[in-house]
């Protein structure tokens, strides 16, 4: 959101100046309560680049910084709780259990109480 961008200062300037990048990163770590590290700073800088590029491409909405700005993709996935590989694995294993022999010619869902009459 624009409030976050205004709070952290100019994102564009941070990409052009190492001093401003460090200053913005310092503000971010304090606000989000995060520990600083060179690896996290690199992830943060990559996120800033994506924000600048995205905002340039999409003038009708604005990206901004949030608590995910210095996380790896794996950390974001685990934080959000979606394990796509587990979902894919489950779907693949379930599909192996099915055969065309298991599919009835017809099925009346009304008899099972799954649908009601009109």
Backbone as a chain_set.jsonl record, in Angstrom:
{"seq": "XXXXXXXXXXXXXXXXXXXXXXXXXXXXXXXXXXXXXXXXXXXXXXXXXXXXXXXXXXXXXXXXXXXXXXXXXXXXXXXXXXXXXXXXXXXXXXXXXXXXXXXXXXXXXXXXXXXXXX", "coords": {"N": [[0.833, -1.191, 0.0], [0.301, 2.361, -0.389], [0.705, 3.737, 1.973], [2.542, 2.192, 3.404], [4.763, 2.412, 1.69], [5.254, 5.182, 1.863], [5.871, 5.363, 4.527], [8.28, 3.955, 4.702], [9.894, 5.412, 3.066], [11.383, 6.474, -0.082], [11.312, 3.917, -2.339], [12.498, 3.588, -4.85], [14.784, 5.266, -4.656], [16.252, 3.854, -2.775], [17.171, 1.702, -4.214], [18.98, 2.884, -5.844], [20.95, 3.936, -4.259], [23.337, 2.727, -2.062], [23.545, 3.542, 0.633], [21.001, 4.579, 1.183], [19.543, 2.265, 0.766], [20.45, 0.65, 2.894], [19.511, 2.216, 5.006], [16.709, 2.121, 4.596], [16.352, -0.637, 4.899], [17.106, -0.903, 7.557], [15.021, 0.552, 8.807], [12.885, -1.09, 8.067], [13.558, -3.576, 9.338], [13.405, -2.832, 12.015], [10.699, -1.999, 12.251], [9.352, -4.402, 11.579], [10.41, -6.092, 13.424], [12.652, -7.762, 12.979], [15.672, -9.709, 12.622], [18.798, -8.588, 11.325], [20.706, -9.485, 8.426], [23.259, -10.253, 5.988], [22.261, -11.976, 4.001], [19.497, -11.696, 4.254], [19.277, -9.009, 3.646], [19.949, -9.07, 0.938], [17.757, -10.522, -0.089], [15.754, -8.711, 0.565], [16.48, -6.527, -1.054], [16.058, -7.665, -3.588], [13.294, -7.984, -3.472], [12.566, -5.276, -3.351], [13.302, -4.49, -5.948], [11.408, -5.974, -7.436], [9.082, -4.743, -6.544], [9.387, -2.094, -7.504], [9.491, -2.6, -10.296], [6.986, -3.842, -10.667], [5.218, -1.801, -9.837], [5.738, 0.073, -11.81], [4.724, -1.191, -14.052], [2.033, -1.501, -13.464], [-0.015, 0.875, -13.111], [-2.45, 1.283, -11.844], [-2.61, 0.194, -9.346], [-0.709, -0.298, -6.309], [2.24, -1.816, -5.205], [3.823, -2.751, -2.134], [6.039, -2.776, 0.747], [6.106, -5.523, 3.034], [5.829, -7.95, 5.72], [6.918, -10.126, 4.421], [9.026, -9.363, 2.843], [11.761, -9.986, 3.183], [11.951, -12.703, 3.056], [12.668, -16.092, 2.035], [11.457, -17.981, -0.793], [10.647, -20.504, 0.053], [10.254, -20.053, 2.791], [8.12, -18.253, 2.68], [6.15, -19.879, 1.537], [5.859, -21.854, 3.54], [4.993, -20.275, 5.636], [2.566, -19.388, 4.716], [1.228, -21.733, 4.577], [0.608, -23.439, 2.44], [1.423, -26.351, 0.894], [2.427, -27.161, -1.943], [3.652, -29.342, -3.205], [2.896, -31.462, -1.588], [0.119, -31.433, -1.969], [-0.014, -31.999, -4.708], [1.169, -34.536, -4.697], [-0.706, -35.963, -3.177], [-2.972, -35.768, -4.819], [-2.035, -37.124, -7.091], [-1.547, -39.714, -6.08], [-4.118, -40.473, -5.317], [-5.451, -40.526, -7.754], [-4.433, -42.75, -8.966], [-5.79, -44.821, -7.813], [-8.194, -45.028, -9.03], [-10.281, -46.415, -11.564], [-11.772, -46.965, -14.791], [-13.629, -48.91, -14.455], [-14.668, -48.487, -11.965], [-16.499, -46.498, -12.232], [-19.882, -45.801, -12.276], [-22.583, -46.525, -14.617], [-24.708, -44.768, -14.392], [-25.868, -42.387, -11.956], [-27.931, -41.589, -9.297], [-28.131, -38.89, -7.545], [-30.062, -37.924, -5.869], [-31.107, -40.07, -4.437], [-29.216, -40.469, -2.519], [-29.442, -38.3, -1.011], [-27.969, -36.081, -1.662], [-28.649, -34.032, -3.355], [-31.506, -31.936, -3.829], [-34.946, -32.016, -4.877], [-36.439, -29.936, -7.445]], "CA": [[0.0, 0.0, 0.0], [1.069, 3.597, -0.454], [1.068, 4.093, 3.342], [3.785, 1.493, 3.732], [5.838, 3.026, 0.913], [5.547, 6.498, 2.421], [6.482, 5.118, 5.825], [9.648, 3.49, 4.513], [10.642, 6.315, 2.204], [11.337, 6.193, -1.516], [11.876, 2.616, -2.708], [13.388, 3.802, -6.002], [16.053, 5.835, -4.182], [16.979, 2.804, -2.061], [17.843, 0.852, -5.194], [20.031, 3.664, -6.494], [21.953, 4.355, -3.287], [23.569, 1.739, -1.005], [23.255, 4.145, 1.928], [19.549, 4.636, 1.348], [19.088, 0.882, 0.88], [20.703, 0.237, 4.278], [18.6, 2.976, 5.861], [15.376, 1.551, 4.425], [16.405, -1.973, 5.489], [17.111, -0.689, 9.011], [13.645, 0.919, 9.183], [12.073, -2.286, 7.867], [13.833, -4.581, 10.374], [12.886, -2.316, 13.285], [9.235, -2.045, 12.207], [8.883, -5.785, 11.519], [11.018, -6.851, 14.511], [13.446, -8.826, 12.362], [17.129, -9.651, 12.724], [19.445, -8.224, 10.069], [21.792, -10.324, 7.937], [23.55, -9.978, 4.574], [21.367, -12.775, 3.155], [18.172, -11.067, 4.317], [19.396, -7.746, 2.914], [19.902, -9.41, -0.493], [16.36, -10.854, -0.383], [15.029, -7.447, 0.682], [16.795, -5.753, -2.267], [15.354, -8.326, -4.69], [11.881, -7.615, -3.319], [12.432, -3.869, -3.756], [13.334, -4.458, -7.42], [10.109, -6.452, -7.92], [8.095, -3.71, -6.226], [9.575, -0.991, -8.456], [9.082, -3.074, -11.623], [5.538, -4.062, -10.646], [4.52, -0.517, -9.777], [5.899, 0.731, -13.109], [3.871, -1.887, -15.019], [0.629, -1.483, -13.056], [-0.269, 2.179, -12.493], [-3.748, 1.372, -11.165], [-2.453, -0.288, -7.976], [0.659, -0.116, -5.813], [2.83, -2.821, -4.322], [4.617, -2.159, -1.064], [6.755, -3.678, 1.638], [5.393, -6.17, 4.124], [6.693, -8.845, 6.49], [7.487, -11.144, 3.548], [10.019, -8.732, 1.973], [13.1, -10.565, 3.3], [11.82, -14.154, 3.192], [12.874, -16.94, 0.861], [10.21, -18.535, -1.314], [10.269, -21.619, 0.926], [9.707, -19.475, 4.026], [6.796, -17.701, 2.367], [5.229, -21.002, 1.354], [5.56, -22.497, 4.823], [4.247, -19.306, 6.433], [1.208, -19.328, 4.196], [0.614, -23.019, 4.841], [0.34, -24.254, 1.267], [2.518, -27.216, 0.479], [1.971, -27.571, -3.267], [4.145, -30.674, -3.534], [2.061, -32.423, -0.853], [-1.179, -31.466, -2.645], [0.2, -32.706, -5.97], [1.42, -35.926, -4.346], [-1.986, -36.539, -2.747], [-3.831, -35.898, -5.997], [-1.467, -38.165, -7.945], [-1.746, -41.035, -5.485], [-5.547, -40.78, -5.344], [-5.892, -40.803, -9.116], [-4.006, -44.103, -9.315], [-6.726, -45.77, -7.236], [-9.424, -45.023, -9.817], [-10.276, -46.999, -12.906], [-13.082, -46.763, -15.432], [-14.538, -49.938, -13.933], [-15.268, -47.974, -10.74], [-17.459, -45.443, -12.549], [-21.16, -46.408, -12.664], [-23.23, -46.019, -15.837], [-25.479, -43.599, -13.984], [-25.947, -42.234, -10.508], [-29.01, -40.69, -8.895], [-27.668, -38.244, -6.322], [-31.227, -37.687, -5.011], [-31.303, -41.212, -3.541], [-28.239, -40.353, -1.446], [-29.729, -37.068, -0.298], [-26.94, -35.078, -1.991], [-29.339, -32.909, -3.992], [-32.955, -31.942, -3.568], [-35.788, -31.764, -6.054], [-36.709, -28.522, -7.751]], "C": [[0.865, 1.238, 0.0], [1.482, 4.056, 0.943], [2.374, 3.45, 3.757], [4.945, 2.122, 2.977], [6.227, 4.375, 1.486], [6.273, 6.351, 3.754], [7.958, 4.747, 5.684], [10.497, 4.428, 3.665], [10.566, 5.866, 0.751], [12.059, 4.889, -1.85], [12.842, 2.764, -3.875], [14.763, 4.297, -5.556], [16.889, 4.771, -3.482], [17.716, 1.883, -3.021], [19.01, 1.569, -5.863], [21.173, 4.02, -5.555], [22.128, 3.298, -2.197], [23.243, 2.281, 0.394], [21.765, 4.199, 2.2], [18.94, 3.235, 1.459], [19.272, 0.401, 2.32], [19.765, 0.95, 5.252], [17.183, 2.41, 5.798], [15.296, 0.169, 5.06], [16.387, -1.882, 7.019], [15.695, -0.358, 9.503], [12.726, -0.3, 9.122], [12.289, -3.29, 9.003], [13.311, -4.129, 11.736], [11.363, -2.458, 13.317], [8.714, -3.47, 12.276], [9.47, -6.66, 12.637], [11.873, -8.001, 14.028], [14.929, -8.614, 12.598], [17.714, -9.343, 11.348], [20.518, -9.251, 9.717], [22.058, -9.968, 6.48], [22.616, -10.743, 3.62], [19.97, -12.153, 3.114], [18.169, -9.741, 3.568], [19.309, -8.003, 1.408], [18.47, -9.758, -0.914], [15.494, -9.591, -0.386], [15.233, -6.615, -0.586], [16.079, -6.349, -3.488], [13.863, -7.986, -4.662], [11.654, -6.167, -3.743], [12.423, -3.745, -5.277], [11.988, -4.893, -7.994], [9.02, -5.413, -7.679], [8.179, -2.571, -7.241], [9.098, -1.401, -9.85], [7.565, -3.262, -11.697], [4.756, -2.767, -10.637], [4.629, 0.245, -11.093], [4.957, 0.114, -14.147], [2.382, -1.716, -14.73], [0.288, -0.178, -12.341], [-1.582, 2.269, -11.714], [-3.714, 0.825, -9.74], [-0.992, -0.238, -7.589], [1.067, -1.271, -4.914], [3.631, -2.106, -3.247], [5.307, -3.223, -0.245], [5.816, -4.291, 2.671], [6.334, -7.161, 4.8], [7.352, -9.937, 5.647], [8.686, -10.638, 2.735], [11.415, -9.333, 2.069], [13.061, -12.08, 3.486], [12.154, -14.864, 1.891], [11.515, -17.462, 0.409], [9.724, -19.683, -0.421], [9.661, -21.107, 2.232], [8.314, -18.912, 3.799], [5.778, -18.824, 2.239], [4.859, -21.635, 2.685], [4.746, -21.565, 5.715], [2.779, -19.294, 6.017], [0.494, -20.666, 4.286], [0.314, -23.878, 3.634], [1.578, -25.055, 0.918], [2.086, -27.838, -0.846], [2.449, -28.972, -3.614], [3.32, -31.739, -2.821], [0.69, -32.551, -1.523], [-1.065, -32.267, -3.927], [0.386, -34.204, -5.711], [0.118, -36.624, -3.961], [-2.904, -36.756, -3.941], [-3.346, -37.018, -6.894], [-1.737, -39.55, -7.381], [-3.218, -41.425, -5.502], [-6.016, -41.149, -6.742], [-5.478, -42.198, -9.558], [-4.99, -45.156, -8.82], [-8.002, -45.899, -8.066], [-9.233, -45.751, -11.135], [-11.664, -46.774, -13.491], [-14.093, -47.781, -14.94], [-15.275, -49.448, -12.694], [-16.366, -46.939, -10.995], [-18.778, -46.082, -12.982], [-21.708, -45.78, -13.945], [-24.038, -44.763, -15.537], [-25.527, -43.563, -12.463], [-27.051, -41.234, -10.212], [-28.633, -40.103, -7.537], [-28.829, -37.957, -5.363], [-31.403, -38.824, -4.012], [-30.329, -41.187, -2.368], [-28.436, -39.07, -0.643], [-28.695, -35.974, -0.572], [-27.51, -33.863, -2.678], [-30.824, -33.017, -3.686], [-33.689, -31.668, -4.875], [-36.037, -30.281, -6.246], [-38.124, -28.179, -7.438]], "O": [[2.042, 1.172, 0.353], [2.518, 4.706, 1.086], [3.216, 4.088, 4.389], [6.007, 2.346, 3.559], [7.415, 4.682, 1.585], [7.179, 7.124, 4.067], [8.788, 5.192, 6.477], [11.709, 4.24, 3.567], [9.78, 4.985, 0.402], [13.271, 4.775, -1.663], [13.896, 2.129, -3.888], [15.787, 3.801, -6.026], [18.116, 4.787, -3.587], [18.768, 1.342, -2.68], [19.922, 0.929, -6.387], [22.259, 4.37, -6.014], [21.175, 2.996, -1.478], [22.724, 1.55, 1.237], [21.315, 3.904, 3.307], [17.946, 3.039, 2.157], [18.359, -0.187, 2.901], [19.285, 0.346, 6.211], [16.532, 2.241, 6.83], [14.293, -0.169, 5.689], [15.735, -2.682, 7.689], [15.229, -0.92, 10.494], [11.898, -0.515, 10.007], [11.322, -3.801, 9.569], [12.83, -4.946, 12.521], [10.801, -2.972, 14.284], [7.728, -3.727, 12.966], [9.086, -7.82, 12.788], [11.83, -9.094, 14.594], [15.389, -7.483, 12.756], [17.186, -9.788, 10.329], [21.16, -9.817, 10.601], [21.176, -9.437, 5.804], [22.232, -10.228, 2.571], [19.341, -12.094, 2.058], [17.179, -9.386, 2.929], [18.668, -7.24, 0.685], [18.02, -9.335, -1.979], [14.615, -9.428, -1.233], [14.277, -6.062, -1.129], [15.555, -5.61, -4.322], [13.253, -7.734, -5.701], [10.668, -5.861, -4.413], [11.632, -2.985, -5.836], [11.477, -4.268, -8.924], [8.137, -5.227, -8.516], [7.16, -2.135, -7.776], [8.387, -0.645, -10.513], [6.937, -2.879, -12.685], [3.753, -2.635, -11.338], [3.714, 0.983, -11.457], [4.45, 0.818, -15.021], [1.56, -1.777, -15.644], [0.297, -0.122, -11.111], [-1.8, 3.243, -10.994], [-4.686, 0.976, -9.001], [-0.124, -0.144, -8.457], [0.346, -1.653, -3.992], [4.066, -0.971, -3.443], [5.176, -4.418, -0.509], [4.86, -3.658, 3.119], [7.521, -7.202, 4.476], [8.264, -10.609, 6.128], [9.301, -11.418, 2.008], [12.193, -9.205, 1.124], [14.006, -12.674, 4.005], [11.958, -14.33, 0.8], [10.538, -17.389, 1.154], [8.526, -19.813, -0.172], [8.675, -21.658, 2.722], [7.428, -19.08, 4.638], [4.671, -18.731, 2.772], [3.689, -21.923, 2.937], [3.893, -22.028, 6.473], [1.878, -19.203, 6.85], [-0.72, -20.732, 4.093], [-0.204, -24.982, 3.802], [2.649, -24.496, 0.678], [1.462, -28.899, -0.874], [1.717, -29.724, -4.258], [3.07, -32.805, -3.383], [0.156, -33.655, -1.634], [-1.911, -33.115, -4.212], [-0.175, -35.037, -6.423], [-0.128, -37.756, -4.379], [-3.539, -37.804, -4.061], [-4.156, -37.789, -7.409], [-2.115, -40.46, -8.118], [-3.536, -42.6, -5.685], [-6.891, -42.001, -6.895], [-6.113, -42.775, -10.441], [-5.023, -46.267, -9.349], [-8.807, -46.798, -7.82], [-8.162, -45.707, -11.74], [-12.607, -46.436, -12.776], [-15.298, -47.535, -15.004], [-16.372, -49.92, -12.393], [-17.081, -46.551, -10.071], [-18.8, -46.831, -13.958], [-21.35, -44.66, -14.309], [-24.053, -43.817, -16.324], [-25.265, -44.555, -11.783], [-27.1, -40.158, -10.808], [-28.8, -40.752, -6.505], [-28.603, -37.766, -4.168], [-31.8, -38.59, -2.87], [-30.581, -41.811, -1.338], [-27.684, -38.791, 0.292], [-28.566, -35.037, 0.216], [-26.934, -32.778, -2.602], [-31.32, -34.085, -3.325], [-33.118, -31.158, -5.839], [-35.867, -29.479, -5.327], [-38.54, -27.036, -7.629]]}, "num_chains": 1, "name": "protein.A"}
